[in-house]
Amino acid sequence: MTLSPDDIERLSTPAWERAKQAVAAGECDEAIRLIDAAVAGWRSLQDYSINWITSLLSFIGEELGEEAVERALRRTGEEYVRPRRSGPVEWAELPAEVRARAIARAMVANFGEVEVSEDDEKITLSFRCGSGGRLLDEGRYDQPGGYLVLRERSGRTFGRDELPVYCAHCSVNNEMQPIEWGQPPVSVEHPPTGKGEPCIHHVYRDPRAVPDEVYMRLGTRPPDRTG
């Protein structure tokens, strides 16, 4: 049996491109089916990726210690995250609405759900996280041979007694390193402590208004606010 031209076309053309073709041809039902197929394929790859990352971080922590997990995440931050956040306008100079929109867009694209509230001080994003929170909800840290939970209280655990290892990229890459690079945290995060809890992000309208205790939980001196 050999592949037909139609077989080869389906194998070599992404579902979303075939969905565009279906839209152009007026085949709405087929376009919807193909979009759903593309999303299902991405969800499968996301599942693979977050488990791959968490398994690798768990191995690093178990073999080399929790501080090695932080070093690994710092390497990613310097080589990949920092260049992505470099631009003509510093993150802290962007309006809070723009910063909140960027965070929400990334989280929703990662199969998260978000509720938004705001007051005069900040915008609050309450996420059902599609990656780290999903692992927690699925009990991937609780089962035999489950993933590593960091238990050395430090900045990488947000000053907590424990933190699921996947969530440590939030403390290291989104709060600790931005502060070290001369910026405020990307957002002030409060990860879930148990199944079904949301991950809360506070986006301060004035980044200089981030409370001192946020810096202190990271083991960092609060900025001088007298100038």
C-alpha positions in Angstrom: 0.0 0.0 0.0 1.3 3.5 -0.9 0.3 6.9 0.2 -2.1 8.7 -2.1 -1.6 12.4 -3.0 -4.4 13.2 -0.6 -2.7 11.3 2.2 0.5 13.2 1.6 -1.3 16.5 1.5 -2.9 15.8 4.9 0.4 14.7 6.4 2.3 17.7 5.1 -0.2 20.5 5.6 -1.0 21.6 9.2 -4.6 21.4 10.3 -4.8 25.2 10.7 -3.7 25.7 7.1 -6.3 23.2 5.9 -8.9 25.1 8.1 -8.1 28.3 6.2 -8.6 26.5 2.9 -12.0 25.2 4.2 -13.0 28.7 5.2 -12.1 30.0 1.8 -14.1 27.2 0.2 -17.1 28.1 2.4 -16.9 24.7 4.3 -17.6 26.0 7.8 -18.2 22.7 9.5 -15.0 21.2 8.1 -13.1 24.4 9.1 -14.4 24.0 12.7 -13.4 20.3 12.7 -9.9 21.2 11.6 -9.5 24.0 14.1 -10.5 21.6 16.9 -8.0 19.0 15.5 -5.3 21.6 15.6 -6.1 22.6 19.2 -6.1 18.9 20.2 -2.7 18.4 18.7 -1.3 21.4 20.5 -2.8 20.3 23.8 -1.1 16.9 23.3 2.2 18.6 22.7 1.7 20.9 25.7 1.0 17.9 27.9 4.2 16.3 26.7 6.3 19.4 27.2 5.1 20.4 30.7 5.7 16.8 31.9 9.1 16.7 30.2 10.1 19.9 31.8 8.8 18.9 35.2 10.5 15.5 35.0 13.8 17.1 34.1 13.6 19.7 36.9 12.7 17.0 39.4 15.7 14.9 38.3 18.0 18.0 38.7 16.6 18.7 42.2 16.8 15.1 43.4 20.3 14.5 42.0 22.0 17.9 42.6 19.8 19.6 45.2 17.1 22.3 45.0 19.6 25.1 44.5 20.6 23.4 41.2 17.0 23.8 40.1 17.3 27.5 40.6 20.6 27.6 38.7 19.0 25.8 35.8 16.1 28.2 35.7 18.4 31.2 35.9 20.3 29.9 32.9 17.0 29.8 30.9 16.2 33.3 32.2 19.5 34.8 31.0 19.6 33.0 27.7 16.0 33.0 26.6 13.6 35.0 28.9 15.7 38.2 29.2 16.2 38.7 25.4 12.4 38.2 24.9 11.6 41.0 27.4 14.2 43.4 26.0 12.7 46.2 23.9 12.6 49.9 23.4 10.2 50.3 26.3 10.9 48.8 29.7 8.2 46.5 31.1 7.6 48.8 34.1 7.0 51.7 31.8 4.1 50.0 30.1 0.6 50.8 31.3 -0.8 48.3 33.8 -3.5 47.3 31.3 -0.9 46.4 28.7 1.1 44.4 31.1 -2.0 42.6 32.4 -3.1 41.9 28.8 0.2 40.4 27.9 0.2 38.1 31.0 -3.4 37.0 30.4 -2.9 36.3 26.7 0.1 34.0 27.4 -1.8 32.1 30.2 -5.0 31.7 28.2 -2.9 30.5 25.2 -1.5 27.9 27.5 -5.0 26.5 28.1 -5.6 28.6 31.2 -8.7 30.3 32.3 -8.8 33.8 33.8 -11.0 36.0 35.9 -10.1 39.8 36.1 -10.8 42.3 38.8 -9.2 45.7 39.5 -9.0 48.5 42.0 -7.2 51.8 42.2 -3.9 50.0 43.1 -3.7 47.0 40.9 -5.3 44.6 38.4 -5.8 41.1 39.7 -5.7 38.1 37.4 -7.0 34.9 38.9 -6.0 31.9 36.7 -6.8 28.3 36.5 -3.3 27.6 35.3 -3.1 25.3 32.3 0.4 24.0 33.0 1.7 24.1 36.6 -1.8 24.3 38.1 -2.9 21.5 35.9 -0.1 19.2 37.2 -1.2 20.0 40.7 -4.9 19.4 40.0 -4.0 16.0 38.3 -2.1 14.9 41.4 1.2 14.6 39.6 3.1 15.5 42.8 1.1 13.2 45.0 1.4 9.8 43.3 4.2 7.3 43.9 7.3 8.5 42.1 5.6 11.9 41.6 7.3 15.1 40.7 9.6 17.0 43.2 8.2 19.5 45.7 10.7 22.1 46.7 10.9 22.2 50.5 13.9 24.5 51.2 12.4 27.9 52.1 13.9 30.5 49.9 13.2 33.1 47.2 12.6 30.3 44.7 9.7 29.1 46.8 8.3 32.6 47.3 9.4 32.2 50.9 7.1 29.2 51.4 7.8 25.9 53.1 7.0 24.1 49.8 6.4 24.8 46.2 5.8 22.4 43.2 9.0 22.4 41.2 7.4 23.5 37.9 6.1 26.7 39.6 9.6 27.7 40.5 10.1 29.3 37.1 7.5 31.9 38.1 9.5 33.0 41.2 12.9 32.8 39.5 12.2 34.1 36.0 9.2 36.4 36.7 10.2 38.0 40.1 13.8 37.3 41.2 15.6 37.9 38.0 13.7 41.0 36.8 14.5 42.6 40.2 18.2 41.7 39.7 18.0 43.2 36.1 16.9 46.5 37.6 13.1 46.1 37.1 10.2 45.4 39.4 8.6 41.9 39.2 6.8 41.1 36.0 3.8 40.5 38.3 3.4 39.6 41.9 2.4 35.9 41.9 0.6 33.8 44.5 0.7 30.2 43.2 -1.9 27.7 44.4 -1.2 25.7 47.6 -3.5 22.8 46.7 -5.8 21.3 44.1 -8.4 23.5 42.6 -6.9 26.7 43.8 -6.2 29.6 41.4 -2.9 31.2 40.7 -3.2 34.9 41.5 -1.2 37.6 39.7 -1.2 41.2 40.9 -0.3 43.8 38.3 0.4 47.0 40.1 -0.5 50.2 38.3 2.6 51.9 39.7 5.4 49.3 39.8 7.0 51.3 42.6 4.0 50.5 44.8 4.9 46.8 45.0 4.8 46.1 48.7 8.1 45.6 50.6 7.0 42.1 51.7 7.1 41.0 48.1 10.8 41.7 47.9 11.4 40.3 51.4 9.8 36.9 50.6 12.3 36.6 47.7 15.2 37.4 50.1 15.7 40.7 48.4 16.1 44.2 50.0 13.1 46.4 49.1 13.9 49.4 46.8 14.7 52.8 48.2 11.4 54.7 47.8 12.7 58.0 49.2 14.1 59.3 45.9 
